[in-house]
């Protein structure tokens, strides 16, 4: 998939677990897991905003376009 999610790297850099992120963002662990594994087909701007707020990052830190 051309758009990749760097959630694992951001979580490691911040010493945070997926469960902790789930609680802070208000998303289910299942939905975060889908996003983390790259199986998500879309992401709401409100979700992206919440992730960036909690992880103290920019959308470009979370998402990466890898080309074809």
CNS distance restraints for C-alpha pairs under 8 A (distance, minus, plus):
assign (resid   1 and name CA) (resid  38 and name CA) 7.67 0.50 0.50
assign (resid   2 and name CA) (resid  65 and name CA) 5.52 0.50 0.50
assign (resid   2 and name CA) (resid  66 and name CA) 4.93 0.50 0.50
assign (resid   2 and name CA) (resid  67 and name CA) 5.40 0.50 0.50
assign (resid   2 and name CA) (resid  68 and name CA) 5.96 0.50 0.50
assign (resid   3 and name CA) (resid  63 and name CA) 6.66 0.50 0.50
assign (resid   3 and name CA) (resid  64 and name CA) 5.54 0.50 0.50
assign (resid   3 and name CA) (resid  65 and name CA) 4.46 0.50 0.50
assign (resid   3 and name CA) (resid  66 and name CA) 6.14 0.50 0.50
assign (resid   3 and name CA) (resid  67 and name CA) 7.95 0.50 0.50
assign (resid   4 and name CA) (resid  38 and name CA) 6.37 0.50 0.50
assign (resid   4 and name CA) (resid  63 and name CA) 5.73 0.50 0.50
assign (resid   4 and name CA) (resid  64 and name CA) 5.11 0.50 0.50
assign (resid   4 and name CA) (resid  65 and name CA) 6.27 0.50 0.50
assign (resid   4 and name CA) (resid  66 and name CA) 7.18 0.50 0.50
assign (resid   5 and name CA) (resid  35 and name CA) 7.09 0.50 0.50
assign (resid   5 and name CA) (resid  36 and name CA) 6.24 0.50 0.50
assign (resid   5 and name CA) (resid  37 and name CA) 7.79 0.50 0.50
assign (resid   5 and name CA) (resid  38 and name CA) 6.31 0.50 0.50
assign (resid   5 and name CA) (resid  62 and name CA) 5.71 0.50 0.50
assign (resid   5 and name CA) (resid  63 and name CA) 4.76 0.50 0.50
assign (resid   5 and name CA) (resid  64 and name CA) 6.39 0.50 0.50
assign (resid   6 and name CA) (resid  10 and name CA) 6.45 0.50 0.50
assign (resid   6 and name CA) (resid  36 and name CA) 7.46 0.50 0.50
assign (resid   6 and name CA) (resid  61 and name CA) 7.15 0.50 0.50
assign (resid   6 and name CA) (resid  62 and name CA) 4.99 0.50 0.50
assign (resid   6 and name CA) (resid  63 and name CA) 6.05 0.50 0.50
assign (resid   6 and name CA) (resid  64 and name CA) 7.29 0.50 0.50
assign (resid   7 and name CA) (resid  11 and name CA) 6.08 0.50 0.50
assign (resid   7 and name CA) (resid  36 and name CA) 5.70 0.50 0.50
assign (resid   7 and name CA) (resid  62 and name CA) 6.14 0.50 0.50
assign (resid   8 and name CA) (resid  12 and name CA) 6.18 0.50 0.50
assign (resid   8 and name CA) (resid  36 and name CA) 6.88 0.50 0.50
assign (resid   9 and name CA) (resid  13 and name CA) 6.14 0.50 0.50
assign (resid  10 and name CA) (resid  14 and name CA) 6.23 0.50 0.50
assign (resid  10 and name CA) (resid  55 and name CA) 7.21 0.50 0.50
assign (resid  10 and name CA) (resid  62 and name CA) 7.46 0.50 0.50
assign (resid  11 and name CA) (resid  15 and name CA) 5.93 0.50 0.50
assign (resid  11 and name CA) (resid  16 and name CA) 5.05 0.50 0.50
assign (resid  11 and name CA) (resid  17 and name CA) 6.40 0.50 0.50
assign (resid  11 and name CA) (resid  18 and name CA) 7.35 0.50 0.50
assign (resid  11 and name CA) (resid  55 and name CA) 7.73 0.50 0.50
assign (resid  12 and name CA) (resid  16 and name CA) 6.38 0.50 0.50
assign (resid  12 and name CA) (resid  17 and name CA) 7.88 0.50 0.50
assign (resid  14 and name CA) (resid  55 and name CA) 7.48 0.50 0.50
assign (resid  16 and name CA) (resid  20 and name CA) 6.35 0.50 0.50
assign (resid  16 and name CA) (resid  21 and name CA) 6.86 0.50 0.50
assign (resid  17 and name CA) (resid  21 and name CA) 6.30 0.50 0.50
assign (resid  18 and name CA) (resid  22 and name CA) 6.04 0.50 0.50
assign (resid  18 and name CA) (resid  29 and name CA) 7.10 0.50 0.50
assign (resid  18 and name CA) (resid  32 and name CA) 7.44 0.50 0.50
assign (resid  18 and name CA) (resid  33 and name CA) 7.92 0.50 0.50
assign (resid  19 and name CA) (resid  23 and name CA) 6.39 0.50 0.50
assign (resid  19 and name CA) (resid  29 and name CA) 6.34 0.50 0.50
assign (resid  20 and name CA) (resid  24 and name CA) 6.29 0.50 0.50
assign (resid  21 and name CA) (resid  25 and name CA) 5.92 0.50 0.50
assign (resid  21 and name CA) (resid  54 and name CA) 7.56 0.50 0.50
assign (resid  22 and name CA) (resid  26 and name CA) 5.66 0.50 0.50
assign (resid  22 and name CA) (resid  27 and name CA) 5.13 0.50 0.50
assign (resid  22 and name CA) (resid  28 and name CA) 5.89 0.50 0.50
assign (resid  22 and name CA) (resid  29 and name CA) 5.67 0.50 0.50
assign (resid  22 and name CA) (resid  32 and name CA) 6.98 0.50 0.50
assign (resid  23 and name CA) (resid  27 and name CA) 6.98 0.50 0.50
assign (resid  23 and name CA) (resid  28 and name CA) 7.97 0.50 0.50
assign (resid  24 and name CA) (resid  54 and name CA) 6.92 0.50 0.50
assign (resid  25 and name CA) (resid  47 and name CA) 7.96 0.50 0.50
assign (resid  25 and name CA) (resid  50 and name CA) 5.82 0.50 0.50
assign (resid  25 and name CA) (resid  51 and name CA) 6.40 0.50 0.50
assign (resid  25 and name CA) (resid  54 and name CA) 6.82 0.50 0.50
assign (resid  27 and name CA) (resid  31 and name CA) 6.59 0.50 0.50
assign (resid  27 and name CA) (resid  32 and name CA) 6.75 0.50 0.50
assign (resid  28 and name CA) (resid  32 and name CA) 6.40 0.50 0.50
assign (resid  29 and name CA) (resid  33 and name CA) 6.01 0.50 0.50
assign (resid  30 and name CA) (resid  34 and name CA) 6.29 0.50 0.50
assign (resid  31 and name CA) (resid  35 and name CA) 6.33 0.50 0.50
assign (resid  32 and name CA) (resid  36 and name CA) 5.99 0.50 0.50
assign (resid  33 and name CA) (resid  37 and name CA) 6.11 0.50 0.50
assign (resid  34 and name CA) (resid  38 and name CA) 6.37 0.50 0.50
assign (resid  34 and name CA) (resid  39 and name CA) 5.25 0.50 0.50
assign (resid  34 and name CA) (resid  40 and name CA) 5.58 0.50 0.50
assign (resid  35 and name CA) (resid  39 and name CA) 6.07 0.50 0.50
assign (resid  35 and name CA) (resid  40 and name CA) 5.07 0.50 0.50
assign (resid  43 and name CA) (resid  47 and name CA) 6.62 0.50 0.50
assign (resid  43 and name CA) (resid  48 and name CA) 6.82 0.50 0.50
assign (resid  44 and name CA) (resid  48 and name CA) 6.29 0.50 0.50
assign (resid  45 and name CA) (resid  49 and name CA) 5.95 0.50 0.50
assign (resid  46 and name CA) (resid  50 and name CA) 6.15 0.50 0.50
assign (resid  47 and name CA) (resid  51 and name CA) 6.15 0.50 0.50
assign (resid  48 and name CA) (resid  52 and name CA) 6.12 0.50 0.50
assign (resid  48 and name CA) (resid  59 and name CA) 6.97 0.50 0.50
assign (resid  49 and name CA) (resid  53 and name CA) 6.07 0.50 0.50
assign (resid  49 and name CA) (resid  59 and name CA) 7.94 0.50 0.50
assign (resid  50 and name CA) (resid  54 and name CA) 6.19 0.50 0.50
assign (resid  51 and name CA) (resid  55 and name CA) 5.88 0.50 0.50
assign (resid  52 and name CA) (resid  56 and name CA) 5.37 0.50 0.50
assign (resid  52 and name CA) (resid  57 and name CA) 4.84 0.50 0.50
assign (resid  52 and name CA) (resid  58 and name CA) 5.82 0.50 0.50
assign (resid  52 and name CA) (resid  59 and name CA) 6.50 0.50 0.50
assign (resid  52 and name CA) (resid  62 and name CA) 7.79 0.50 0.50
assign (resid  53 and name CA) (resid  57 and name CA) 6.87 0.50 0.50
assign (resid  57 and name CA) (resid  61 and name CA) 6.08 0.50 0.50
assign (resid  57 and name CA) (resid  62 and name CA) 7.40 0.50 0.50
assign (resid  58 and name CA) (resid  62 and name CA) 6.88 0.50 0.50
assign (resid  59 and name CA) (resid  63 and name CA) 6.10 0.50 0.50
assign (resid  60 and name CA) (resid  64 and name CA) 6.44 0.50 0.50
